[in-house]
Amino acid sequence: MAAISELNKTTALNKTGVNPNSILGKDDFMKLLLSELQHQDPTSPMDSDKILAQTSQLAALESQDKTNKALEALTASFKQNKNFAAVSTIGKYARLENKVNLTQDTKGNINPTSFELNFAEDIKSGQIEIYDENNKLVKVMDIKEDTKGKHSYSWNGLNDAGDEVKPGKYTITANYYNPDGVKLSGEFGSYKVESVKFEDEKTYLKLNGSFIPFDKVQEIYEKKVS
């Protein structure tokens, strides 16, 4: 089947880089087949089975071309929907991991760590609770009266008994009271989505002045107005 052989030859040339920018499509395939029929030996015409085989190959090629176009359209639609979903997060809040990772220095001592908490309202009083990986409460820290917004805190890695805890991940939670005596929760690892960036087919959210990959976000939510 000369047309198919020519197709294979062209494909091989493309792979070796001799003719890398040329793509043999269904129209080129049809031209090869017609040219082959036109220049066939009248005393030894092409076998009808070979013609049927090549036309079947052409039909399969055309079907594949339609399928590829449908998949490309579907992919573009998914990408557009994903981008729209990302843009719709602007103004909402993104929650990252609510844990801090305690590490040791070269002498085996626990390194102090710091973290930030977001408070939706002014703070009258409150407490920060730190839990180990077994959900055991290891440390309670008092929150002093302060204004709403983002505040930084540090932990020296000691529990309430004054002993060093083990290295690992620790969960941070915070509860506080506003000036009206209403109990609220402080948010650790939560930031307002400032903007969205698309780069190298990846989506990034701008949180606290830095761009974070969208797949690092655990939750998108809206804060309820009291």
C-alpha positions in Angstrom: 0.0 0.0 0.0 2.1 2.8 -1.3 0.0 5.7 0.2 0.4 4.2 3.7 4.1 3.6 3.0 4.5 7.2 2.0 2.7 8.2 5.2 5.0 6.1 7.3 8.0 7.5 5.4 6.9 11.1 6.1 6.3 10.3 9.8 9.8 8.9 10.0 11.3 12.0 8.4 9.4 14.1 10.9 10.8 12.1 13.9 14.4 12.3 12.6 14.1 16.1 12.1 14.6 16.0 8.3 11.3 17.7 7.8 10.1 18.5 11.3 7.6 21.2 10.4 5.6 19.1 8.0 2.4 17.3 9.1 0.7 14.8 6.8 -3.1 15.2 7.3 -6.1 13.6 5.7 -6.1 15.9 2.7 -2.5 15.0 1.9 -3.3 11.3 2.4 -6.1 11.6 -0.1 -3.8 13.3 -2.6 -1.3 10.5 -2.3 -4.0 7.9 -2.8 -5.4 9.7 -5.9 -1.8 10.1 -7.3 -1.1 6.4 -6.7 -4.3 5.5 -8.6 -3.5 7.9 -11.4 0.0 6.5 -11.9 -0.7 2.8 -11.4 0.3 0.3 -14.0 -2.7 -0.3 -16.3 -1.6 -3.9 -16.8 -1.4 -4.5 -13.0 -4.1 -2.3 -11.4 -4.2 -1.9 -7.6 -6.1 -4.6 -5.8 -9.5 -3.6 -4.6 -8.8 -4.9 -1.1 -5.8 -2.5 -0.9 -8.0 0.4 -2.0 -10.6 -0.4 0.6 -7.8 -0.7 3.2 -6.4 2.7 2.4 -9.8 4.4 2.3 -10.5 2.8 5.7 -7.3 4.3 6.9 -8.4 7.7 5.5 -11.7 7.4 7.3 -9.9 6.5 10.6 -7.6 9.5 10.1 -10.5 11.9 9.6 -12.3 10.5 12.6 -9.2 10.9 14.7 -8.9 14.5 13.5 -12.5 15.3 14.6 -11.9 13.6 18.0 -8.7 15.7 18.5 -10.6 18.9 17.7 -13.4 18.0 20.1 -10.8 17.2 22.9 -9.1 20.5 22.2 -12.4 22.4 22.6 -13.2 20.5 25.8 -9.8 21.3 27.2 -10.2 25.0 26.4 -13.6 25.0 28.1 -12.2 23.3 31.2 -9.3 25.8 31.3 -11.7 28.8 30.9 -14.0 27.5 33.7 -11.0 26.9 36.0 -9.7 30.4 35.4 -13.2 31.9 36.1 -13.4 29.9 39.3 -9.9 31.2 40.4 -10.9 34.9 39.6 -14.1 34.5 41.6 -12.0 33.9 44.8 -10.7 37.5 44.8 -12.0 39.2 48.0 -12.6 35.9 49.7 -10.3 34.1 52.1 -8.0 31.2 51.4 -7.0 28.8 54.2 -3.6 27.2 54.0 -2.4 24.5 56.4 -3.2 25.4 60.0 0.0 23.8 61.4 3.5 24.9 62.4 6.5 22.7 61.9 8.9 22.5 64.8 12.5 21.6 64.0 15.7 20.9 65.9 19.0 22.6 65.7 22.3 20.8 65.3 22.5 20.3 69.1 19.1 18.7 69.3 17.3 21.7 70.7 13.9 22.8 69.4 14.0 25.9 67.2 11.5 28.7 68.2 8.8 29.3 65.6 6.5 32.1 64.7 3.0 32.3 63.1 0.3 34.8 62.2 -3.4 35.0 63.2 -6.1 37.0 61.5 -8.8 38.5 63.7 -12.0 39.8 62.1 -12.9 42.1 65.0 -11.1 43.9 67.8 -9.8 41.7 70.6 -10.8 42.1 74.2 -9.1 38.9 75.4 -8.5 35.3 74.2 -6.3 32.2 74.1 -4.2 30.4 71.5 -4.2 26.6 71.9 -1.5 24.4 70.4 -2.1 20.7 69.8 0.4 17.9 68.9 -0.1 15.3 66.2 -2.2 13.2 68.6 -4.5 16.1 69.1 -3.2 16.6 72.7 -3.2 20.1 74.1 0.4 21.0 74.9 0.4 24.8 75.1 -2.0 27.6 75.9 -1.0 31.3 75.2 -3.0 34.3 76.3 -4.1 36.9 73.7 -3.9 40.5 74.9 -6.3 43.2 74.1 -5.6 44.4 70.5 -7.2 45.7 67.3 -8.6 43.6 64.6 -6.4 42.4 61.7 -3.3 40.3 61.4 -0.9 39.7 64.4 2.3 37.8 64.8 3.1 35.4 67.6 6.1 33.3 68.6 6.4 30.0 70.4 9.6 28.7 72.0 8.7 25.1 71.7 8.0 24.6 75.4 4.8 23.1 76.7 2.8 24.4 79.7 5.0 22.5 82.1 8.1 24.3 80.7 9.5 21.2 78.9 10.6 21.0 75.2 8.1 19.2 73.0 9.1 16.9 70.2 9.8 18.1 66.7 6.9 17.8 64.3 3.7 19.5 63.2 1.5 21.3 65.7 -2.0 22.6 65.1 -2.8 26.2 66.0 -6.3 27.3 67.1 -7.4 30.6 68.6 -10.6 31.8 70.4 -11.2 35.4 71.5 -13.8 37.8 72.7 -14.6 41.1 71.0 -15.3 44.2 73.1 -19.1 43.3 73.1 -18.3 39.9 74.7 -19.0 37.8 71.6 -16.8 34.7 71.3 -15.0 34.4 67.9 -12.3 32.4 66.3 -8.9 33.7 65.1 -7.8 32.3 61.8 -4.3 30.8 61.4 -3.0 30.3 57.9 -5.9 32.3 56.4 -5.5 35.3 54.2 -7.6 37.4 52.0 -7.2 36.7 48.2 -5.8 40.0 46.8 -5.4 38.9 43.1 -4.9 36.0 40.8 -2.1 35.3 38.4 -1.9 32.8 35.6 1.7 31.7 34.6 3.0 28.7 32.7 -0.5 27.2 32.7 -0.6 27.3 36.5 -2.8 29.4 38.8 -1.5 31.5 41.7 -3.4 33.4 44.4 -1.8 36.5 46.0 -2.0 36.1 49.7 -0.4 38.4 52.2 1.7 39.9 49.4 3.0 36.6 48.1 1.8 34.4 45.2 0.8 30.9 46.4 0.1 28.0 44.0 -3.7 27.3 43.9 -3.2 23.6 44.7 -1.6 24.6 48.1 -4.9 26.1 49.3 -7.0 23.9 51.5 -10.2 26.0 51.5 -11.8 29.1 50.0 -14.4 30.7 52.2 -16.2 34.0 52.9 -16.2 35.5 56.4 -19.6 36.0 57.9 -20.4 39.5 59.0 -21.4 39.7 62.7 
